[in-house]
Amino acid sequence: MARINSALLVYNATTLGHRAQQVQQDPAVRKAWSAAGEDAAKAVQSVAAAAFETRSAWRRTGAVGGGDFTGRYA
């Protein structure tokens, strides 16, 4: 059975953590993620507005022929 070199494992984990921190602190990365967050928030608002307008339009049109999709008529 192969043995795990714990010193190498610690070195690799530390190196990876340091590199991830450098990438996270990069100004271009921060700016891009900020813009992505704003875009996502706008998209959620747009979808919510579209859903609201669709529901409102559905209610304005009323049921065709007076039915309520149950087979019963008012």
N, CA, C and O of each residue as an XYZ file, in Angstrom:
296
protein
N       0.840     -1.172      0.000
C       0.000      0.000      0.000
C       0.890      1.242      0.000
O       1.885      1.308      0.722
N       0.520      2.213     -0.812
C       1.321      3.434     -0.935
C       1.156      4.297      0.307
O       0.099      4.320      0.936
N       2.210      4.994      0.638
C       2.164      5.879      1.800
C       1.909      7.295      1.350
O       2.332      7.696      0.265
N       1.225      8.051      2.174
C       0.942      9.449      1.873
C       2.072     10.305      2.434
O       2.415     10.207      3.612
N       2.638     11.135      1.586
C       3.687     12.048      2.005
C       2.991     13.276      2.591
O       2.560     14.158      1.848
N       2.880     13.334      3.906
C       2.127     14.419      4.554
C       2.787     15.777      4.340
O       2.086     16.787      4.268
N       4.077     15.830      4.238
C       4.759     17.112      4.008
C       4.380     17.650      2.627
O       4.115     18.843      2.477
N       4.353     16.779      1.624
C       3.969     17.201      0.286
C       2.492     17.604      0.247
O       2.133     18.572     -0.424
N       1.647     16.877      0.952
C       0.229     17.196      1.018
C       0.011     18.582      1.624
O      -0.778     19.367      1.098
N       0.692     18.886      2.709
C       0.578     20.191      3.351
C       1.100     21.289      2.433
O       0.491     22.353      2.322
N       2.221     21.031      1.778
C       2.787     22.012      0.851
C       1.805     22.323     -0.280
O       1.568     23.489     -0.595
N       1.238     21.281     -0.887
C       0.302     21.473     -1.990
C      -0.957     22.220     -1.535
O      -1.444     23.102     -2.242
N      -1.473     21.874     -0.375
C      -2.664     22.545      0.141
C      -2.378     24.016      0.427
O      -3.199     24.882      0.127
N      -1.224     24.292      1.002
C      -0.853     25.676      1.307
C      -0.663     26.485      0.032
O      -1.114     27.626     -0.058
N       0.002     25.896     -0.947
C       0.228     26.565     -2.222
C      -1.102     26.860     -2.917
O      -1.310     27.956     -3.439
N      -1.988     25.881     -2.918
C      -3.294     26.056     -3.538
C      -4.090     27.156     -2.840
O      -4.721     27.981     -3.501
N      -4.064     27.173     -1.519
C      -4.766     28.212     -0.768
C      -4.230     29.600     -1.073
O      -4.998     30.549     -1.234
N      -2.910     29.717     -1.153
C      -2.285     31.010     -1.458
C      -2.677     31.475     -2.856
O      -2.998     32.646     -3.060
N      -2.652     30.559     -3.811
C      -3.015     30.924     -5.186
C      -4.483     31.338     -5.277
O      -4.811     32.305     -5.966
N      -5.370     30.613     -4.587
C      -6.797     30.960     -4.588
C      -7.014     32.346     -3.998
O      -7.852     33.104     -4.487
N      -6.269     32.680     -2.954
C      -6.381     34.004     -2.344
C      -5.910     35.085     -3.315
O      -6.530     36.145     -3.403
N      -4.833     34.836     -4.037
C      -4.334     35.805     -5.014
C      -5.365     36.043     -6.117
O      -5.603     37.182     -6.518
N      -5.970     34.970     -6.599
C      -6.972     35.091     -7.662
C      -8.179     35.865     -7.150
O      -8.706     36.734     -7.844
N      -8.613     35.549     -5.936
C      -9.786     36.213     -5.354
C      -9.552     37.716     -5.181
O     -10.489     38.504     -5.313
N      -8.339     38.111     -4.892
C      -8.035     39.514     -4.649
C      -7.695     40.286     -5.921
O      -7.479     41.497     -5.864
N      -7.646     39.614     -7.057
C      -7.339     40.276     -8.323
C      -8.444     41.280     -8.657
O      -9.620     40.914     -8.651
N      -8.094     42.543     -8.950
C      -9.117     43.561     -9.221
C     -10.039     43.215    -10.396
O     -11.233     43.512    -10.352
N      -9.500     42.597    -11.433
C     -10.335     42.233    -12.579
C     -11.363     41.171    -12.194
O     -12.505     41.205    -12.654
N     -10.951     40.235    -11.352
C     -11.862     39.184    -10.901
C     -12.961     39.787    -10.024
O     -14.136     39.454    -10.180
N     -12.582     40.664     -9.111
C     -13.571     41.317     -8.251
C     -14.575     42.117     -9.074
O     -15.778     42.066     -8.817
N     -14.078     42.856    -10.064
C     -14.954     43.672    -10.901
C     -15.909     42.788    -11.702
O     -17.098     43.090    -11.813
N     -15.388     41.706    -12.254
C     -16.212     40.801    -13.062
C     -17.309     40.149    -12.218
O     -18.452     40.054    -12.664
N     -16.975     39.700    -11.004
C     -17.981     39.074    -10.146
C     -18.999     40.092     -9.645
O     -20.167     39.758     -9.446
N     -18.570     41.306     -9.445
C     -19.511     42.352     -9.045
C     -20.517     42.611    -10.159
O     -21.719     42.711     -9.910
N     -20.020     42.718    -11.384
C     -20.910     42.921    -12.533
C     -21.841     41.731    -12.715
O     -23.019     41.906    -13.024
N     -21.325     40.528    -12.525
C     -22.152     39.328    -12.662
C     -23.260     39.311    -11.612
O     -24.389     38.913    -11.900
N     -22.939     39.738    -10.414
C     -23.951     39.801     -9.359
C     -25.044     40.806     -9.681
O     -26.227     40.544     -9.462
N     -24.640     41.955    -10.203
C     -25.626     42.965    -10.587
C     -26.506     42.461    -11.723
O     -27.721     42.662    -11.713
N     -25.886     41.802    -12.707
C     -26.643     41.254    -13.837
C     -27.633     40.190    -13.363
O     -28.772     40.143    -13.829
N     -27.200     39.346    -12.446
C     -28.084     38.294    -11.931
C     -29.261     38.907    -11.171
O     -30.389     38.429    -11.290
N     -29.007     39.953    -10.395
C     -30.084     40.610     -9.662
C     -31.097     41.233    -10.619
O     -32.305     41.146    -10.398
N     -30.599     41.859    -11.682
C     -31.496     42.436    -12.686
C     -32.301     41.345    -13.385
O     -33.485     41.531    -13.666
N     -31.672     40.221    -13.663
C     -32.364     39.113    -14.330
C     -33.480     38.570    -13.441
O     -34.571     38.279    -13.932
N     -33.225     38.433    -12.160
C     -34.253     37.951    -11.231
C     -35.416     38.932    -11.191
O     -36.577     38.521    -11.191
N     -35.114     40.216    -11.157
C     -36.176     41.224    -11.155
C     -36.979     41.175    -12.449
O     -38.203     41.309    -12.416
N     -36.320     40.989    -13.579
C     -37.006     40.912    -14.869
C     -37.923     39.693    -14.938
O     -39.051     39.785    -15.422
N     -37.438     38.565    -14.458
C     -38.253     37.344    -14.472
C     -39.457     37.511    -13.548
O     -40.562     37.087    -13.888
N     -39.255     38.118    -12.395
C     -40.369     38.348    -11.467
C     -41.403     39.280    -12.090
O     -42.605     39.048    -11.961
N     -40.948     40.323    -12.757
C     -41.872     41.255    -13.414
C     -42.633     40.554    -14.542
O     -43.834     40.769    -14.706
N     -41.945     39.725    -15.309
C     -42.597     38.997    -16.402
C     -43.639     38.030    -15.855
O     -44.727     37.911    -16.419
N     -43.324     37.345    -14.775
C     -44.280     36.416    -14.161
C     -45.493     37.167    -13.635
O     -46.623     36.706    -13.797
N     -45.276     38.308    -13.013
C     -46.376     39.118    -12.497
C     -47.283     39.579    -13.633
O     -48.506     39.492    -13.524
N     -46.690     40.070    -14.725
C     -47.481     40.542    -15.865
C     -48.234     39.391    -16.527
O     -49.370     39.567    -16.967
N     -47.613     38.224    -16.601
C     -48.290     37.063    -17.173
C     -49.492     36.667    -16.331
O     -50.567     36.396    -16.866
N     -49.313     36.634    -15.025
C     -50.422     36.296    -14.129
C     -51.524     37.326    -14.227
O     -52.703     36.974    -14.255
N     -51.157     38.587    -14.278
C     -52.155     39.659    -14.392
C     -52.931     39.541    -15.700
O     -54.153     39.686    -15.712
N     -52.230     39.281    -16.797
C     -52.897     39.143    -18.091
C     -53.828     37.938    -18.086
O     -54.929     38.004    -18.633
N     -53.399     36.840    -17.475
C     -54.240     35.643    -17.388
C     -55.531     35.962    -16.639
O     -56.617     35.560    -17.056
N     -55.404     36.682    -15.539
C     -56.596     37.039    -14.755
C     -57.492     38.020    -15.498
O     -58.714     37.956    -15.367
N     -56.904     38.929    -16.279
C     -57.710     39.896    -17.033
C     -58.532     39.226    -18.118
O     -59.654     39.646    -18.401
N     -57.978     38.183    -18.727
C     -58.685     37.551    -19.841
C     -59.863     36.725    -19.369
O     -60.804     36.529    -20.138
N     -59.855     36.237    -18.155
C     -60.954     35.431    -17.645
C     -60.979     34.056    -18.288
O     -60.196     33.765    -19.192
N     -61.869     33.229    -17.820
C     -61.986     31.874    -18.343
C     -62.778     31.897    -19.645
O     -63.809     32.563    -19.738
N     -62.300     31.175    -20.639
C     -62.975     31.093    -21.928
C     -64.195     30.193    -21.770
O     -64.068     29.050    -21.328
N     -65.386     30.700    -22.128
C     -66.598     29.902    -22.048
C     -67.096     29.707    -20.635
O     -68.031     28.938    -20.413
N     -66.499     30.382    -19.679
C     -66.963     30.281    -18.300
C     -66.454     29.069    -17.553
O     -66.784     28.893    -16.380
N     -65.655     28.220    -18.198
C     -65.164     27.025    -17.528
C     -63.953     27.325    -16.649
O     -63.287     28.347    -16.815
N     -63.685     26.434    -15.729
C     -62.530     26.620    -14.844
C     -61.564     25.433    -14.965
O     -60.842     25.140    -14.012
N     -61.535     24.756    -16.094
C     -60.661     23.628    -16.394
C     -60.976     22.404    -15.554
O     -60.181     21.464    -15.527
N     -62.105     22.387    -14.869
C     -62.494     21.203    -14.107
C     -63.623     20.479    -14.803
O     -64.033     19.401    -14.372
N     -64.131     21.063    -15.879
C     -65.271     20.476    -16.570
C     -66.584     21.031    -16.081
O     -67.633     20.741    -16.656
N     -66.546     21.824    -15.031
C     -67.762     22.456    -14.498
C     -67.875     23.851    -15.067
O     -66.868     24.470    -15.410
N     -69.064     24.340    -15.169
C     -69.311     25.682    -15.669
C     -70.074     26.475    -14.619
O     -70.950     25.949    -13.932
N     -69.735     27.708    -14.515
C     -70.358     28.569    -13.501
C     -71.776     28.939    -13.910
O     -72.461     29.659    -13.183
